Amino acid sequence: MIKRNEIEEVFSNFLSIIEDEEIKRKVVDAWLLGCKKGGWQSMEELRQMPFTLLTDCKGINFLEHTLAVTEGALQLAKAQEKQYSIVPYNINYDILVAGGLLHDVGKLLEIGKNNEERFTKSHSGKCMRHPISGAILAAEVDLPEEIVNVIACHAKEGEGRPQVLETVFVHQADFATFNPLVMMTKDTLIRKDDINIKKNRGVLKNG
Ligand SMILES: [Fe+2]
């Protein structure tokens, strides 16, 4: 069984930013509830879990992705506060960090393991995508509705819908980690390596 201190340890750097002790505790509560409902037994399993089943993750795991998106959203917010002389909206860092840490918590339910121990879409995942199951987890532990909005609206479910500011940042950070992988799969991500490879093959040299 996954323990509270194991979740706290992985997310410690970000949890320490959250000032509201109740929100901090409930973020971990939501993760523990997701682990319990999803039947996850160890942190090692979560380190092996791909962060999405929609494209090749190239070895980037679920926990790494959660940390990268939280960091990315945080830095997007800080960049505006640093560079703008006037920031025309209030950024709530508790909602931003909690939302980042929880945006994909529903994947604990959406993803499961099949009989061959391979990661696959679970029964729950067939019934609903992770923004919905994650929003339910957050509501179950009584997190504020603004954080529920980040989870519910961070992906395509949020397109064209009202969003809190923190959802916008988490959405952008999330897609900045997801889109390059999709583009790699589709061979639409232009990389210098590709150019060098083509050069070596004489493709560019010959026009
Ligand atoms: Fe994500």
Residues whose N, C-alpha, C, O or C-beta is under 5 A from the ligand:
A	BS01	LIG	D104 D174
